[in-house]
């Protein structure tokens, strides 16, 4: 606005001067043809007068403007004073607010800080309980699986399989020996057959001896008294022949009985052998099936144990990492405690100011010193960053431990 | 026999976090909520290491360490300062008081335990 006023202040005499020059030119044009000097002089005088009038007009206008500006300045000064008065009354209000609100803020912050602290303690306690339960679960799982890791379970399974296969082999060997025994018994049939033949030969010898004894008896009778003794011998030979014949028969009968028994035993043995073979084969199938099932279960158990262990470790790591982030509560707590202390300090300072004012003094707070004192109490980089007007300090996304050894 | 570590911090949650990590690693733990409380609990028993916060009420960590080092039984007990402070001037104060290490919170329990192990074994 002032710039525009200045422009018009200088434009007015220029305009008036311009009018004078125009009048001079007009007069010169009128007198140009006849060279009338008097008219020219008059015209110049008129032009100079017009210029002087214009200058005088401009000067008055400038003076009026200066007056206006002085008035405006005075008004502005009054407005400024009024504004200052308004601000002063605003500070008084602020002081009252601070006086009453600061203790409340202090309590609110302390309450929030206390709640956070209690909550974090509770969370940490619960996390620790979870970790302990996970550890107990893993231990229980290991005890269930014989305190073995996955590889050991598989190893025991393989060992058991080898042992059971060994049992199967022993059973096969026993069966083979039983078959060999049956073959040996079958050989006895050949021997008994030979014995049977020998018994028949004995019977044949007896029959011939009997016939010989009969002939001898006949010849002894024919010899009369001289052959009586020989008749006795022939009779004894006949009795011996009869006895031999009976023995041969009995031998043949016994051999037949033995053969029947051996045949029956062989038949039973062969039957049992076949059944044993089937049983062994069936047992082997069952054992292999059981081992296979056990293997699958053991593999699954090992896998689940391993998975449980890995999951447990994963969860423990997660909780451990979470505990790192929970530590930011300490930083938050320190920041809040610092704000609380500052508010409390400000409250005390305002009370001192109020007391000083009531006693007629003019209290003042040195804001710069106050802020410097406040900054000295900072303990975190976030606080310093916030104070220096940098970006608002935020919780880092990843925490890396900063360790210095002395 | 388990080594004993004293943890001094006014933050209950931080004491808890540090204690859990230490107990998990097989250490026995004595807790103190500030310098005064910690000194009252040091009655001559063997303490293999002290972990202390810096900013605490009643008695701050630097003063606590200075008083600790004046006690014959704990003159050579290594001290780790565990704090949110990362200013070099504060670290120098801690070193001058007799601290052996300065760990800035937040910390990874594994790295904190590594520092503890290093100083306990030293």
HADDOCK unambig.tbl for C-alpha pairs under 7 A between the chains (distance, minus, plus):
assign (segid A and resid 117 and name CA) (segid B and resid 13 and name CA) 6.52 0.50 0.50
assign (segid A and resid 120 and name CA) (segid B and resid 13 and name CA) 6.04 0.50 0.50
assign (segid A and resid 121 and name CA) (segid B and resid 12 and name CA) 6.74 0.50 0.50
assign (segid A and resid 121 and name CA) (segid B and resid 13 and name CA) 4.75 0.50 0.50
assign (segid A and resid 323 and name CA) (segid B and resid 17 and name CA) 6.83 0.50 0.50
assign (segid A and resid 324 and name CA) (segid B and resid 106 and name CA) 5.92 0.50 0.50
assign (segid A and resid 324 and name CA) (segid B and resid 107 and name CA) 6.12 0.50 0.50
assign (segid A and resid 324 and name CA) (segid B and resid 108 and name CA) 6.02 0.50 0.50
assign (segid A and resid 327 and name CA) (segid B and resid 14 and name CA) 6.42 0.50 0.50
assign (segid A and resid 327 and name CA) (segid B and resid 106 and name CA) 5.47 0.50 0.50
assign (segid A and resid 328 and name CA) (segid B and resid 106 and name CA) 6.42 0.50 0.50
assign (segid A and resid 330 and name CA) (segid B and resid 11 and name CA) 6.62 0.50 0.50
assign (segid A and resid 331 and name CA) (segid B and resid 84 and name CA) 6.68 0.50 0.50
assign (segid A and resid 379 and name CA) (segid B and resid 84 and name CA) 6.30 0.50 0.50
assign (segid A and resid 379 and name CA) (segid B and resid 85 and name CA) 5.18 0.50 0.50
assign (segid A and resid 380 and name CA) (segid B and resid 84 and name CA) 5.82 0.50 0.50
assign (segid A and resid 380 and name CA) (segid B and resid 85 and name CA) 5.85 0.50 0.50
assign (segid A and resid 399 and name CA) (segid B and resid 106 and name CA) 6.61 0.50 0.50
assign (segid A and resid 400 and name CA) (segid B and resid 107 and name CA) 6.65 0.50 0.50
assign (segid A and resid 400 and name CA) (segid B and resid 108 and name CA) 6.87 0.50 0.50
assign (segid A and resid 401 and name CA) (segid B and resid 104 and name CA) 6.50 0.50 0.50
assign (segid A and resid 401 and name CA) (segid B and resid 106 and name CA) 6.67 0.50 0.50
assign (segid A and resid 401 and name CA) (segid B and resid 107 and name CA) 4.57 0.50 0.50
assign (segid A and resid 401 and name CA) (segid B and resid 108 and name CA) 5.81 0.50 0.50
assign (segid A and resid 401 and name CA) (segid B and resid 111 and name CA) 6.88 0.50 0.50
assign (segid A and resid 402 and name CA) (segid B and resid 103 and name CA) 5.71 0.50 0.50
assign (segid A and resid 402 and name CA) (segid B and resid 104 and name CA) 5.29 0.50 0.50
assign (segid A and resid 403 and name CA) (segid B and resid 101 and name CA) 6.93 0.50 0.50
assign (segid A and resid 403 and name CA) (segid B and resid 102 and name CA) 5.61 0.50 0.50
assign (segid A and resid 403 and name CA) (segid B and resid 103 and name CA) 4.48 0.50 0.50
assign (segid A and resid 403 and name CA) (segid B and resid 104 and name CA) 6.54 0.50 0.50
assign (segid A and resid 404 and name CA) (segid B and resid 101 and name CA) 5.43 0.50 0.50
assign (segid A and resid 404 and name CA) (segid B and resid 102 and name CA) 4.98 0.50 0.50
assign (segid A and resid 404 and name CA) (segid B and resid 103 and name CA) 6.48 0.50 0.50
assign (segid A and resid 405 and name CA) (segid B and resid 100 and name CA) 5.90 0.50 0.50
assign (segid A and resid 405 and name CA) (segid B and resid 101 and name CA) 4.21 0.50 0.50
assign (segid A and resid 405 and name CA) (segid B and resid 102 and name CA) 6.39 0.50 0.50
assign (segid A and resid 406 and name CA) (segid B and resid 95 and name CA) 6.53 0.50 0.50
assign (segid A and resid 406 and name CA) (segid B and resid 100 and name CA) 5.05 0.50 0.50
assign (segid A and resid 406 and name CA) (segid B and resid 101 and name CA) 5.60 0.50 0.50
